[in-house]
């Protein structure tokens, strides 16, 4: 998107706040100020090991392919498992830093940078769109590895504006799902929305020996969620803890890596279908299953 369009967009939202124009009216005016854009698909990506950012493997190669085949975004909104906050926040800075939020990896990974610009204008629009919760601005975070480890192979030039939405861990699945619904208008403004986590994520049960055996509970959880998603049974997904009981607790002792999925499912429209990819397990307890949602 051109800088002139961004300035005009920011002016419309500022005027709405000053004059008392309704959010709906402001968004209508904003929509007419932005260039037409192809409706973007949405992605849930199992990001797994941070080393996927710099290694060539089946996962990074699939991300590279996505970057070449998807419509080019005007901006990217990442909902990463690695930004947990009290309340929900959105990054609003112009130049987000690359966050190396991990330890014990080679220096080459810590040297990796993803200097994509931010987008205060789309961050403001996101805040305006979401009425289910009060979204706060944040100028201190940046791009954590749930975001840049995927985007580095996908868009290596780092020339597309990127911003992040945080996760309020204390909220139930329905909270995240409803916010996802409200983000849908961003897709028509050229925003690619990516949820980055893992469908099954239990680090305490990882088989560090690299065996091929998958735990029964991990396979059961992955299979059940896949069936629900294929059927569009979002009601069961919202109640997964009650339905799956101990299997759910084993698959996600903490469910930070599952929360991004609820946003992505909230974004799915009735005429859209799911395509799964990277439907593999790593070290017995990490599902890399990912999905693309589009009409």
Rosetta silent file (secondary structure, phi, psi, omega in degrees, C-alpha in Angstrom):
SEQUENCE: XXXXXXXXXXXXXXXXXXXXXXXXXXXXXXXXXXXXXXXXXXXXXXXXXXXXXXXXXXXXXXXXXXXXXXXXXXXXXXXXXXXXXXXXXXXXXXXXXXXXXXXXXXXXXXXXXXXXXXXXXXXXXXXXXXXXXXXXXXXXXXXXXXXXXXXXXXXXXXXXXXXXXXXXXXXXXXXXXXXXXXXXXXXXXXXXXXXXXXXXXXXXXXXXXXXXXXXXXXXXXXXXXXXXXXXXXXXXXXXXXXXXXXXXXXXXXXXXXXXXXXXXXXXXXXXXXXXXXXXXXXXXXXXXXXXXXXX
SCORE:     score description
SCORE:     0.000 S_00000001
   1 L     0.000  140.207 -177.782    0.000    0.000    0.000 S_00000001
   2 L   -74.272  151.607 -178.689    1.305    3.467   -0.845 S_00000001
   3 H   -59.269  -37.301 -179.551    2.286    5.888    1.935 S_00000001
   4 H   -60.568  -39.932  178.306   -0.290    8.423    0.694 S_00000001
   5 H   -65.251  -39.511  178.695   -3.079    5.871    1.213 S_00000001
   6 H   -62.196  -45.156 -178.694   -1.804    5.136    4.721 S_00000001
   7 H   -62.486  -43.159  178.921   -1.790    8.832    5.657 S_00000001
   8 H   -63.069  -42.064  179.529   -5.306    9.283    4.320 S_00000001
   9 H   -61.635  -45.919  179.102   -6.491    6.199    6.199 S_00000001
  10 H   -61.817  -36.488  179.041   -5.020    7.441    9.457 S_00000001
  11 H   -65.514  -38.388  179.668   -6.679   10.820    8.932 S_00000001
  12 H   -63.695  -45.011 -179.010  -10.109    9.255    8.480 S_00000001
  13 H   -68.176  -37.013  178.338   -9.873    7.294   11.734 S_00000001
  14 H   -65.270  -41.914  179.015   -8.569   10.327   13.611 S_00000001
  15 H   -63.098  -36.815  179.359  -11.425   12.436   12.282 S_00000001
  16 H   -61.560  -39.768 -179.611  -13.910    9.791   13.388 S_00000001
  17 H   -67.962  -37.713 -177.202  -12.627   10.022   16.951 S_00000001
  18 H   -73.382  -44.118 -173.721  -12.808   13.821   16.976 S_00000001
  19 H   -88.661  -12.377 -178.312  -16.226   14.224   15.363 S_00000001
  20 L    84.720   13.861  176.863  -17.932   11.240   16.954 S_00000001
  21 L   -57.392  140.323 -179.628  -18.449    9.488   13.635 S_00000001
  22 L   -65.334  154.604  178.165  -19.588    5.897   14.212 S_00000001
  23 H   -58.208  -40.407 -179.545  -17.081    3.100   13.772 S_00000001
  24 H   -61.509  -43.503  179.452  -19.183    1.710   10.927 S_00000001
  25 H   -66.176  -39.867  179.905  -19.138    5.056    9.129 S_00000001
  26 H   -63.870  -42.034 -179.431  -15.425    5.457    9.734 S_00000001
  27 H   -67.287  -35.871  177.593  -14.707    2.021    8.356 S_00000001
  28 H   -63.594  -43.972  178.348  -16.858    2.726    5.312 S_00000001
  29 H   -66.016  -40.424  179.354  -14.921    5.927    4.655 S_00000001
  30 H   -63.818  -42.242 -179.677  -11.652    4.150    5.286 S_00000001
  31 H   -58.157  -37.843 -179.310  -12.583    1.350    2.890 S_00000001
  32 H   -73.408  -18.058 -178.679  -13.130    3.839    0.087 S_00000001
  33 H   -88.038  -16.861 -177.350   -9.705    5.374    0.748 S_00000001
  34 L   -94.724  145.539  179.278   -7.787    2.123    0.433 S_00000001
  35 L   -64.355  150.766  178.789   -6.917    0.556   -2.921 S_00000001
  36 L   -60.510  143.981 -178.046   -8.938   -2.457   -4.015 S_00000001
  37 L  -140.257  144.277  172.927   -7.440   -5.756   -2.894 S_00000001
  38 L   -65.307  137.193  178.833   -8.026   -9.410   -3.609 S_00000001
  39 L   -61.487  126.440 -175.251   -9.578  -11.128   -0.587 S_00000001
  40 L   -84.377  146.390  170.457   -6.770  -12.838    1.245 S_00000001
  41 L   -72.818  178.070  174.315   -6.796  -16.439    2.488 S_00000001
  42 E  -128.519  155.756 -175.268   -5.889  -17.214    6.105 S_00000001
  43 E  -131.152  141.049  160.887   -3.288  -19.597    7.498 S_00000001
  44 E  -114.485  124.304 -175.970   -2.674  -21.637   10.613 S_00000001
  45 E  -121.168  126.232  169.953    0.957  -22.715   10.680 S_00000001
  46 E   -77.835  108.235 -172.577    2.584  -25.227   12.997 S_00000001
  47 L   -86.946  -29.744  174.121    5.908  -23.472   13.522 S_00000001
  48 L    59.254 -139.383 -176.062    7.662  -26.040   15.704 S_00000001
  49 L   -62.557  129.427  177.591   11.437  -25.810   16.143 S_00000001
  50 H   -56.640  -25.069 -179.507   12.842  -22.252   15.696 S_00000001
  51 H   -64.036  -16.336  176.146   15.626  -23.768   13.578 S_00000001
  52 H   -59.284  -21.026 -179.442   13.043  -24.201   10.810 S_00000001
  53 H   -65.119  -33.271 -173.304   13.665  -20.509   10.129 S_00000001
  54 L  -120.469   -3.964  177.453   17.170  -21.133    8.788 S_00000001
  55 L   -99.105  149.776  174.645   17.183  -24.821    7.866 S_00000001
  56 L   -94.291  113.719  179.906   15.953  -26.233    4.584 S_00000001
  57 L  -151.182 -175.400 -175.811   13.415  -28.938    5.341 S_00000001
  58 H   -60.896  -31.937 -177.946    9.873  -29.987    4.474 S_00000001
  59 H   -76.357  -52.765 -179.643    8.412  -27.242    6.678 S_00000001
  60 H   -63.318  -33.303  178.098   10.496  -24.305    5.545 S_00000001
  61 H   -66.900  -35.533  178.042   10.119  -25.427    1.929 S_00000001
  62 H   -67.940  -35.869  178.434    6.317  -25.402    2.289 S_00000001
  63 H   -68.847  -38.587  176.048    6.500  -21.860    3.679 S_00000001
  64 H   -60.094  -44.031 -179.945    8.694  -20.787    0.769 S_00000001
  65 H   -62.620  -41.135  178.046    6.127  -22.235   -1.634 S_00000001
  66 H   -58.925  -44.264 -178.588    3.309  -20.366    0.132 S_00000001
  67 H   -62.068  -27.570 -178.699    5.150  -17.097   -0.268 S_00000001
  68 H   -87.985  -25.417 -173.131    5.441  -17.668   -4.011 S_00000001
  69 H  -104.621  -25.380  179.857    1.887  -18.869   -4.666 S_00000001
  70 L   -73.145  154.049  171.987   -0.343  -16.819   -2.335 S_00000001
  71 L   -57.498  142.293 -177.825   -1.614  -13.400   -3.427 S_00000001
  72 L   -70.556  124.804 -178.694    0.892  -10.789   -2.300 S_00000001
  73 L   -75.487  155.870  169.056   -0.360   -9.174    0.946 S_00000001
  74 L   -85.056  -24.530  175.623   -0.456   -5.456    1.632 S_00000001
  75 E  -160.295  163.254  178.555    0.289   -6.334    5.260 S_00000001
  76 E  -125.278  127.666  172.945    0.590   -9.403    7.483 S_00000001
  77 E  -106.763  117.795  179.351   -1.102   -9.826   10.861 S_00000001
  78 E  -105.589  132.689  175.118    0.490  -12.586   12.914 S_00000001
  79 E  -113.589   98.152 -170.310   -1.199  -14.134   15.952 S_00000001
  80 E  -101.340  143.886  176.952    1.660  -15.956   17.635 S_00000001
  81 E   -63.679  -13.547 -171.145    1.647  -18.429   20.513 S_00000001
  82 E  -101.215   10.265  173.519    4.627  -16.580   21.963 S_00000001
  83 E  -122.433   95.399 -179.130    3.030  -13.255   22.853 S_00000001
  84 E  -105.102  128.641 -177.862    0.917  -13.713   25.983 S_00000001
  85 E  -137.600  165.704  170.121   -0.475  -10.585   27.653 S_00000001
  86 L   -85.212  114.944 -169.377   -3.013   -9.388   30.191 S_00000001
  87 L    81.965  177.376 -179.365   -5.750   -8.184   27.875 S_00000001
  88 E  -108.962  133.484 -175.999   -5.313   -8.178   24.098 S_00000001
  89 E  -127.721  159.504  176.192   -2.743   -5.926   22.454 S_00000001
  90 E  -133.054  136.497  179.898   -1.620   -5.022   18.942 S_00000001
  91 E   -73.243  133.226 -176.390    1.827   -3.797   17.953 S_00000001
  92 L  -121.122    8.955 -176.511    1.708   -0.268   16.612 S_00000001
  93 L   -80.129  158.563 -179.899    5.345    0.613   15.984 S_00000001
  94 L   -81.889  -25.473 -176.562    6.782    1.485   12.567 S_00000001
  95 L  -134.931   81.076 -178.708    9.925   -0.614   12.996 S_00000001
  96 L   -66.881  141.415  178.494    9.334   -3.773   15.063 S_00000001
  97 L   -81.716  157.949  173.433   12.421   -5.483   16.455 S_00000001
  98 E   -87.346  120.609 -176.819   13.283   -9.137   15.887 S_00000001
  99 L   -99.174  124.888  177.408   12.840  -10.980   19.192 S_00000001
 100 L  -100.211   78.111 -172.218   15.020  -14.041   19.865 S_00000001
 101 L   -92.964   63.381  179.990   12.775  -15.528   22.531 S_00000001
 102 L  -161.765  173.543  178.889   14.509  -18.880   22.990 S_00000001
 103 L  -145.553  160.285  175.114   17.717  -20.366   24.341 S_00000001
 104 L    80.640   13.598 -179.888   20.233  -23.108   23.632 S_00000001
 105 L  -105.807  164.545 -178.483   20.302  -22.718   19.852 S_00000001
 106 L   -61.680  154.084  179.925   23.257  -21.995   17.542 S_00000001
 107 H   -56.903  -32.284 -178.618   24.581  -18.448   17.166 S_00000001
 108 H   -58.186  -35.267  179.538   23.431  -18.477   13.528 S_00000001
 109 H   -72.648  -38.714  178.550   19.824  -18.486   14.704 S_00000001
 110 H   -69.755  -24.911  178.502   20.416  -15.602   17.126 S_00000001
 111 H   -79.048  -15.996 -178.412   22.085  -13.661   14.314 S_00000001
 112 L   -67.403  136.646  178.768   18.993  -14.007   12.116 S_00000001
 113 L  -128.922  152.080  174.317   16.993  -10.791   11.732 S_00000001
 114 L  -131.671   87.137 -171.573   13.667  -10.000   10.112 S_00000001
 115 L   -84.230   43.533  177.653   13.648   -6.222    9.529 S_00000001
 116 L   -67.894  146.456  174.902   10.120   -5.922    8.115 S_00000001
 117 L   -70.737  158.511  171.548    8.403   -2.562    8.643 S_00000001
 118 L   -90.189 -172.736  179.644    5.448   -2.280   10.980 S_00000001
 119 L  -149.123   84.465  178.450    2.104   -0.730   10.104 S_00000001
 120 H   -56.149  -31.405 -177.601    0.581    1.682   12.636 S_00000001
 121 H   -67.078  -46.597  178.241   -2.266    2.328   10.196 S_00000001
 122 H   -70.732  -29.756  175.448   -3.439   -1.287   10.022 S_00000001
 123 H   -62.890  -41.908  177.771   -2.910   -1.608   13.773 S_00000001
 124 H   -64.222  -43.893  178.163   -5.319    1.310   14.246 S_00000001
 125 H   -60.735  -40.122  178.593   -7.825   -0.251   11.857 S_00000001
 126 H   -61.188  -44.350  177.462   -7.604   -3.540   13.780 S_00000001
 127 H   -60.699  -38.717 -179.141   -8.394   -1.766   17.034 S_00000001
 128 H   -69.423  -35.709 -176.580  -11.400   -0.094   15.406 S_00000001
 129 H   -71.136  -35.307 -173.382  -12.737   -3.347   13.970 S_00000001
 130 L   -86.235  114.570  177.321  -12.677   -5.336   17.207 S_00000001
 131 L  -108.950  -12.431 -178.937  -15.594   -4.530   19.488 S_00000001
 132 L   -67.549  -24.838  179.711  -15.648   -7.832   21.386 S_00000001
 133 L  -150.495  157.376  175.226  -12.736   -6.590   23.491 S_00000001
 134 L   -83.863  114.176 -179.299  -10.791   -3.393   24.019 S_00000001
 135 E   -89.581  127.815 -179.120   -7.563   -3.785   22.063 S_00000001
 136 E   -97.808  147.656  175.394   -4.608   -1.895   23.500 S_00000001
 137 E   -80.668  147.675  178.250   -1.696   -0.484   21.500 S_00000001
 138 E  -136.696  131.471  179.013    1.794   -1.775   22.251 S_00000001
 139 L  -118.465   17.035 -174.960    5.112   -0.222   21.235 S_00000001
 140 L  -115.783  -17.938 -173.562    7.454   -2.510   23.165 S_00000001
 141 L   -78.738 -102.730 -176.889    7.073   -6.020   21.701 S_00000001
 142 L   133.950 -142.379  178.991    8.104   -6.634   18.095 S_00000001
 143 E  -117.655  110.491  179.526    8.210   -9.860   16.068 S_00000001
 144 L   -84.449  176.454 -171.385    8.760  -13.028   18.122 S_00000001
 145 H   -70.534  -18.935  173.238    9.957  -16.317   16.674 S_00000001
 146 H   -64.230  -22.953  178.488    6.406  -17.584   16.208 S_00000001
 147 H   -96.489  -60.395 -170.502    6.175  -14.866   13.565 S_00000001
 148 H   -73.925  -24.805  179.366    9.578  -14.319   11.999 S_00000001
 149 H   -66.095  -26.803  176.787   10.705  -17.973   11.921 S_00000001
 150 H   -85.534  -42.775 -175.140    7.829  -18.586    9.491 S_00000001
 151 H   -73.110  -27.134  179.809    8.047  -15.319    7.558 S_00000001
 152 H   -59.954  -46.666  172.689   11.799  -15.503    6.970 S_00000001
 153 H   -72.667  -34.388 -173.600   11.413  -18.442    4.556 S_00000001
 154 H   -71.785  -47.811 -179.619    8.009  -17.262    3.304 S_00000001
 155 L  -132.165   74.626 -172.233    8.897  -13.649    2.501 S_00000001
 156 L   -62.001  -22.950 -179.824   12.708  -13.426    2.794 S_00000001
 157 L   -70.943  -16.565  179.543   12.865   -9.864    1.454 S_00000001
 158 L    52.236   39.571 -176.475   11.060   -8.672    4.625 S_00000001
 159 L  -108.863    9.250  176.460    9.442   -5.907    2.560 S_00000001
 160 L  -105.915  129.795  178.861    5.800   -6.496    3.598 S_00000001
 161 E   -58.166  136.718 -177.919    4.571   -4.633    6.733 S_00000001
 162 E  -129.130  136.842  172.277    4.054   -7.007    9.682 S_00000001
 163 E  -141.023  163.878 -175.175    2.255   -6.529   12.979 S_00000001
 164 E  -123.679  149.894  172.154    1.158   -8.845   15.806 S_00000001
 165 E  -114.087  133.238 -176.607   -1.923   -9.435   17.917 S_00000001
 166 E   -85.780  173.014 -179.841   -1.351  -10.822   21.410 S_00000001
 167 E  -115.167  125.207  172.131   -3.108  -13.615   23.275 S_00000001
 168 E   -88.784  100.272 -172.137   -4.974  -13.101   26.539 S_00000001
 169 L   -62.029  -26.619 -175.139   -4.294  -16.509   28.069 S_00000001
 170 L   -79.140   -6.059 -177.747   -6.972  -16.122   30.752 S_00000001
 171 L   -91.989  149.573 -179.400   -9.807  -15.947   28.224 S_00000001
 172 L   -74.636  167.060 -179.972  -11.803  -19.008   27.007 S_00000001
 173 H   -51.639  -39.552 -176.739  -11.694  -20.296   23.406 S_00000001
 174 H   -61.448  -32.474  178.396  -14.881  -18.410   22.480 S_00000001
 175 H   -60.260  -48.774 -177.939  -13.203  -15.068   23.279 S_00000001
 176 H   -69.238  -37.063  178.990  -10.443  -15.677   20.727 S_00000001
 177 H   -63.181  -43.287 -178.308  -12.891  -17.115   18.203 S_00000001
 178 H   -67.969  -37.849  175.875  -15.140  -14.039   18.355 S_00000001
 179 H   -63.910  -40.178  176.987  -12.213  -11.669   17.851 S_00000001
 180 H   -55.355  -43.568  178.370  -11.235  -13.760   14.830 S_00000001
 181 H   -57.193  -41.751 -175.549  -14.683  -13.156   13.349 S_00000001
 182 H   -73.995  -16.184  179.233  -14.271   -9.412   13.740 S_00000001
 183 L   -81.817   -5.593 -171.136  -10.923   -9.423   11.958 S_00000001
 184 H   -57.647  -36.110 -178.006  -12.514  -10.666    8.729 S_00000001
 185 H   -61.937  -24.335  178.650  -12.771   -7.236    7.094 S_00000001
 186 H   -61.778  -31.406 -178.044   -8.972   -6.997    7.155 S_00000001
 187 H   -62.475  -32.899  179.401   -8.817   -9.736    4.533 S_00000001
 188 L   -79.527   -7.226  175.438  -10.567   -7.462    2.045 S_00000001
 189 L  -101.310   11.092  176.864   -7.932   -4.794    2.702 S_00000001
 190 L    87.447   17.260 -179.233   -5.133   -7.124    1.627 S_00000001
 191 E   -92.712  124.097  173.201   -4.101   -8.368    5.084 S_00000001
 192 E   -88.089  117.877 -179.125   -2.804  -11.946    5.315 S_00000001
 193 E  -101.218  125.772 -177.659   -3.706  -13.245    8.783 S_00000001
 194 E  -122.428  126.073  168.912   -1.523  -16.042   10.144 S_00000001
 195 E   -96.200  125.605 -175.300   -2.073  -18.013   13.336 S_00000001
 196 E  -120.576  111.697  179.964    1.246  -19.509   14.446 S_00000001
 197 E  -160.937 -135.402  172.553    1.252  -22.292   17.036 S_00000001
 198 L  -157.470  137.801 -176.942    0.937  -26.090   17.002 S_00000001
 199 L   -66.913  -33.089  170.370   -2.125  -28.337   16.961 S_00000001
 200 E  -129.803  132.249 -175.394   -0.445  -30.616   19.539 S_00000001
 201 E  -152.178   97.582  176.693    2.290  -29.190   21.761 S_00000001
 202 L  -132.686   93.559 -177.628    3.670  -30.981   24.813 S_00000001
 203 H   -67.444  -26.907 -179.409    7.369  -30.193   25.309 S_00000001
 204 H   -68.267  -19.212 -178.960    7.483  -32.251   28.483 S_00000001
 205 H  -109.562   11.337 -179.058    6.830  -35.445   26.501 S_00000001
 206 L   -61.341  135.454  174.617    9.172  -34.731   23.583 S_00000001
 207 L   -89.433   94.840 -175.819   11.201  -37.721   22.426 S_00000001
 208 L   -67.801  -11.510  176.588   14.613  -36.075   22.145 S_00000001
 209 L   -76.983   -9.378  176.239   15.931  -39.227   20.539 S_00000001
 210 L    76.865   25.106  179.484   13.996  -38.319   17.417 S_00000001
 211 L   -67.802  164.810 -177.323   11.983  -41.539   17.205 S_00000001
 212 L   -92.634   -4.834 -177.549    9.046  -41.885   14.826 S_00000001
 213 L   -73.724  133.872  177.753    6.540  -43.102   17.402 S_00000001
 214 L  -106.384  133.746  178.312    3.637  -40.743   18.103 S_00000001
 215 L   -59.483  144.439 -179.545    1.885  -40.855   21.472 S_00000001
 216 H   -59.017  -43.865 -178.997   -1.648  -42.260   21.309 S_00000001
 217 H   -65.493  -33.593  178.734   -3.122  -39.175   23.010 S_00000001
 218 H   -67.960  -43.384  179.181   -1.291  -36.874   20.566 S_00000001
 219 H   -66.773  -39.592  179.433   -2.615  -38.763   17.563 S_00000001
 220 H   -62.430  -44.673 -178.804   -6.130  -38.872   19.028 S_00000001
 221 H   -64.761  -47.488  179.741   -6.177  -35.105   19.601 S_00000001
 222 H   -60.116  -43.479 -178.961   -4.790  -34.306   16.145 S_00000001
 223 H   -65.961  -45.363 -177.800   -7.247  -36.703   14.484 S_00000001
 224 H   -64.793  -45.071  178.903  -10.293  -35.448   16.376 S_00000001
 225 H   -63.177  -39.365  178.901   -9.524  -31.774   15.702 S_00000001
 226 H   -62.386  -43.413  178.300   -8.917  -32.529   12.043 S_00000001
 227 H   -62.072  -44.970  179.495  -12.288  -34.279   11.775 S_00000001
 228 H   -61.526  -42.180 -178.503  -14.045  -31.375   13.484 S_00000001
 229 H   -68.305  -38.409  178.094  -12.379  -28.854   11.207 S_00000001
 230 H   -64.175  -34.145  179.871  -13.234  -30.837    8.083 S_00000001
 231 H   -85.389   -8.986 -174.537  -16.892  -30.930    9.171 S_00000001
 232 L    70.855   25.875 -177.388  -16.921  -27.274   10.192 S_00000001
 233 L   -86.185   73.759 -178.022  -17.904  -28.394   13.707 S_00000001
 234 H   -72.048  -25.220  179.514  -16.641  -25.318   15.520 S_00000001
 235 H   -62.615  -43.136  178.350  -18.985  -25.907   18.461 S_00000001
 236 H   -66.524  -37.294  179.070  -17.121  -29.100   19.417 S_00000001
 237 H   -63.608  -40.053  179.063  -13.800  -27.333   19.011 S_00000001
 238 H   -64.270  -25.509 -178.766  -14.917  -24.594   21.410 S_00000001
 239 L  -109.291   26.199 -172.577  -15.750  -27.311   23.957 S_00000001
 240 H   -59.574  -34.925 -177.444  -12.720  -29.489   23.275 S_00000001
 241 H   -65.867  -40.568  178.972  -11.541  -29.592   26.897 S_00000001
 242 H   -69.802  -39.273 -175.861  -14.848  -30.999   28.138 S_00000001
 243 H   -74.645  -41.791 -173.013  -15.155  -33.474   25.253 S_00000001
 244 H   -97.147  -13.805  173.344  -11.563  -34.746   25.177 S_00000001
 245 L    53.356 -122.939 -175.956  -10.750  -34.513   28.877 S_00000001
 246 H   -63.052  -31.018  176.983   -7.330  -35.933   29.740 S_00000001
 247 H   -60.347  -40.985  178.475   -6.406  -36.216   26.048 S_00000001
 248 H   -65.464  -40.614 -179.730   -6.772  -32.435   25.784 S_00000001
 249 H   -66.252  -35.544  178.352   -4.634  -31.895   28.897 S_00000001
 250 H   -73.318  -38.965 -178.958   -1.892  -34.124   27.534 S_00000001
 251 H   -68.782  -31.211 -179.286   -1.950  -32.517   24.088 S_00000001
 252 L  -143.299   83.061  175.352   -1.750  -29.040   25.632 S_00000001
 253 L   -56.695  -36.394  164.512   -0.534  -28.858   29.261 S_00000001
 254 L  -126.482  140.821 -168.652   -0.632  -25.124   28.563 S_00000001
 255 L  -105.175   28.408  177.467   -2.721  -24.138   25.566 S_00000001
 256 H   -60.804  -35.365 -178.326   -0.819  -21.103   24.300 S_00000001
 257 H   -78.923  -10.067  176.798    0.070  -22.954   21.081 S_00000001
 258 H   -95.271  -27.626 -175.010   -3.578  -23.818   20.428 S_00000001
 259 H   -55.061  -40.455  179.647   -5.056  -20.352   20.991 S_00000001
 260 H   -58.692  -27.746 -179.401   -4.034  -18.929   17.566 S_00000001
 261 H   -62.804  -35.687 -177.280   -6.143  -21.644   15.906 S_00000001
 262 H   -64.463  -36.392  176.512   -9.364  -20.244   17.386 S_00000001
 263 H   -63.339  -44.377 -176.977   -8.792  -16.899   15.650 S_00000001
 264 H   -65.610  -39.557  177.697   -8.214  -18.633   12.319 S_00000001
 265 H   -68.887  -33.341  175.658  -11.376  -20.724   12.649 S_00000001
 266 H   -64.254  -26.635  179.805  -13.323  -17.589   13.545 S_00000001
 267 H   -79.875  -17.433 -176.233  -12.152  -16.136   10.240 S_00000001
 268 L   -68.815  132.003  177.649  -13.477  -19.061    8.194 S_00000001
 269 L   -99.226  163.105 -174.501  -16.546  -18.257    6.086 S_00000001
 270 L   -62.310  -29.456 -177.524  -19.269  -20.732    5.042 S_00000001
 271 L   -91.222    9.590 -175.848  -18.101  -20.835    1.423 S_00000001
 272 L  -107.788  147.401 -179.519  -14.469  -21.529    2.346 S_00000001
 273 E  -118.958  164.125 -177.625  -12.676  -24.851    2.598 S_00000001
 274 E  -107.360  133.814  170.917   -9.595  -26.065    4.446 S_00000001
 275 E  -116.002  120.649 -179.978   -6.486  -27.524    2.840 S_00000001
 276 E   -89.119  147.611  172.916   -4.123  -29.260    5.264 S_00000001
 277 E  -148.912  166.803 -176.432   -0.369  -29.431    4.797 S_00000001
 278 L    52.301   41.666 -176.708    2.670  -30.458    6.877 S_00000001
 279 L   -81.856   65.423 -177.340    0.459  -33.075    8.553 S_00000001
 280 L  -130.201  163.048  174.200    3.366  -34.665   10.414 S_00000001
 281 E  -110.158  146.000  173.842    4.527  -35.131   13.991 S_00000001
 282 E  -114.879  129.009  172.355    7.898  -34.162   15.405 S_00000001
 283 L    54.343   31.041  170.446    9.451  -36.023   18.353 S_00000001
 284 L    83.875  -28.072 -171.712    6.208  -37.765   19.275 S_00000001
 285 L  -133.645   13.555  178.022    4.351  -34.853   20.853 S_00000001
 286 E  -123.706  112.500  175.848    4.499  -31.889   18.426 S_00000001
 287 E   -87.570  126.934  178.297    1.971  -31.768   15.587 S_00000001
 288 L   -95.354    6.673 -177.462    3.111  -29.680   12.644 S_00000001
 289 L   -52.726  128.876 -178.671   -0.298  -29.904   10.958 S_00000001
 290 E  -127.989  166.080 -179.629   -1.032  -26.621    9.199 S_00000001
 291 E  -151.686  149.512  175.394   -3.919  -25.367    7.111 S_00000001
 292 E  -114.362  129.294  178.788   -4.876  -22.892    4.440 S_00000001
 293 E  -113.964  124.803  178.854   -8.430  -21.515    4.380 S_00000001
 294 E  -160.582  164.594  179.804   -9.798  -20.008    1.185 S_00000001
 295 L   -71.979    0.000    0.000  -12.852  -20.054   -1.066 S_00000001
